Amino acid sequence: MTAPAPAAAPAKGAAMARSSAPRSRLLSAVLVLIFAGLALAPFVFPGSQSLNVAAKICYFIVLAASFDLLLGYTGIVSFAHTMFFGIGGYGAAISLYALAPDWTSLAIGTLAALVVSVLLALLIGLFSLRVRAIFFAMITLAVASAFAILASQLGWLTGGEDGRTFRVPELLRPGTRLMDGTLFGVQINGRLAAYYLVYASMVLLFVTMLRVVNSPFGSVLQAIRENDFRAEAIGYRTVVYRVVINCIAAAMATLAGVLCAVWLRYTGPGTTLSFDIMLDILLIVVIGGMGTLYGAVIGATLFLLAESYLQSLMGAFSAATAGLPVLPQLFHPDRWLLWLGVLFILSVYFFPSGIVGRLRGR
Amino acid sequence: MAPAPSPPALETRDLTIRFGGHVAVDAVNCAFHPGTLTAIVGPNGAGKTTYFNLISGQLRPTDGQVLVRGEDVTGLTAAARTRRGLGRAFQLTNLFPGLTVRENIRLVVQSRRGAGMDLLSRAARRTDLVDEADAVLARMSLAGRRDDLAGALPHGDQRKLEVAMLAALEPDVFMFDEPTAGMSVDEVPTILDLIRRIKETTDKTVLLVEHKMDVVRQLADRIIVLHNGALVADGEPAEVIASPIVQEAYLGGAIEHA
C-alpha cells in the first residue's frame, strides 16, 4: 500500500440492508419493469414468438442467477453449469417420454434429475474444490464435455443428437382450453398455463436464491470470494462452503432445465448442453453484473431480446438505408452476431462492474 | 505467577520448517500459559512470522508439533485450529476488502457462534450477530466507519479493523503480529489499550510479535527471542533484554548503529 486511500465518502443512508436491496431507484425501476413485463407478456406482447422469448428469458434468469451464485458470489469458475441444466432437461424429457405425460412423471423426472445433479456436483466439488481454481475449471470442462458426448451417444435413452420430443401434462398442452372465448384478445389455453408455470417458478427460485445470498451462509460465500485465506483463518471451512454452494447452484440449474423442457416440450443437446449456452450465461452474468443476482435478470433480458430481435431490427434498418453506400451491407441481418459482439465489448468496457454495478453508481 | 496447572494453552515441540536448505524455524520448544503475555522479538528474518504461521496453521512444519491445551493440532487446518481457540491478526492487513467494515466483523462473530451454515435467516437481521459486531466496532472507535467498504479505509483504520477482527473472535490464544506497524502515533494507543485490557481483565494467552521495545517493556510478562529461526533467549523482560545473547543478536546491533 503506497498511499493511504483518501477518506471514504460518508456512509450512505441505505447501507443498512446493503446486499439485499437493489439500492438504486433506477435499478429498482428496471427490475419492476422486467418482472411486470414478463408477468404481463402474454397480454402485452401477444404472439407465439414473443411468448417464446419471454419464457426463455424466465428460465435463463434462473440459469444465469444460479451461475452467479458460483462466479459472482463465491468466485468459482465452473464450465459444468449447462451440464446440470441438461440433466434437468433430460430428466423431465425422459420421464415424460418413457412413463406417462402427467404430473407424476414430471415430478419423478425432476426429483431424479435433482438427485443426479446434486450427487455429481458433490463429487466434483469434493474432488476438486479444495485445489486451485483453475483445476476446478478444467475438471468441470472435462466432465461437461464427457456428459455431452454421453448424452448424444446414449440414443436409446436421450434420443441422441435429435433429442427427445415429448408430451407434457394435459393442463400445459396447447390444445387445452381453460376458458371459453378470449381474455383481452388472448386465448386462455395450456400454452398460457405453461408460461405462467415457468414464470411463477422463476420468481420462486429467484427469491430463494436472493434469500440464500442474503443469509449468513451467503455472506460467508462473499468472504471466500473476497479473501478465502482470511475466511479460513477466522474459522470457516471454506471447502465445505464451496461444495455446498456448488450443489445448490447445480440444483437451481437443474430446475431451470426442467422449466426449459416443459416449455419447449423438447430436450436436445442444442437446447441444453451446448457450449454456446455456457458462453451465453457467462456473458449474461458479466454484462448484467457479477455478484448481484439482479444482474442475471437484466443481463438475461437484454441478451435474449438482442438475440431474438437484433436480426430483424437490423433487417429493417438495412432496408431503410438501401440507397446509401456501405450502411446496408454493414447492417445486413447476417452481420447480427458481429454487432452483438461489438455491443458486448462496449458494455464490458464501459460497465466493468456490469449494468447493475453501473446503476448502483460503482 | 504460579506455575500453570495441567497443559499450557499453547505449546510447540521441536517445531521446525525448512525451505530448501534454509531452516526458517529451528526446533523451537516453547509453552504459553493462560494469563500471560509473551513478546516474541528478534531481528527481521528471524522467523517470527513463520513461527506464527506454523502455529496458526498457514504453514505445515517439516518437523515437530503444535499443541493446543495438550491436543496435537499439527495435522489440522487453520480453520480447525481457529475453532479450537487460536486467533490471529496478520502483519500484512488481510481483510475482506469488498465488504463493509461491519460485515467484516459480523463474519467473525458469526464464525465464533457457528452460524455460518444458517441459510434461512437474513444476515442483516441476525441482530444477535450485528449488535455484537457493532459493540466491537464501538470499542475500537470504528463505529463511524461501519458502512464503508473495508478496502476503502485509510491504512490506519485498516490496521485497526485487522485487530478488531481478532478481538471479535475472542480466542483463547491471541496472536498479534506487529499490530501497530505502519500506524500513526495517535492511533497506536487504541491497539495497545485493547491488548492491555485483554491481558489485565481476562485469563487469555497473548503472543505478541513487536519491534518497538518500549511497547514490549510495557506489556510483556515474558520475552522470547528468535534468531535465525532458533529460540535463543526466554525469560523475564528485564533479564532477557539485559542478557548478552540478546544484546549481541538483536539489540546490540541496533545500538551500535544508532
Interface residues (C-beta under 8 A of the other chain):
Chain A: M1 P4 A5 P6 A7 A8 A11 K12 A15 M16 A17 R18 S19 S20 R211 V212 N214 S215 P216 F217 G218 S219 V220 Q222 A223 R225 E226 N227 F229 R230 A231 E232 A233 I234 G235 Y236 R237 T238 Y241 V244
Chain B: S56 Q58 T77 A78 A79 A80 T82 R83 R88 F90 T93 N94 L95 F96 P97 G98 L99 T100 E103 R106 L107 V108 Q110 S111 R112 A115 G116 M117 D118 L119 L120 S121 R122 A123 A124 R126 L129 G144 R145 R146 D147 D148 L149 G151 A152 L153 P154 H155 G156 M165 L169
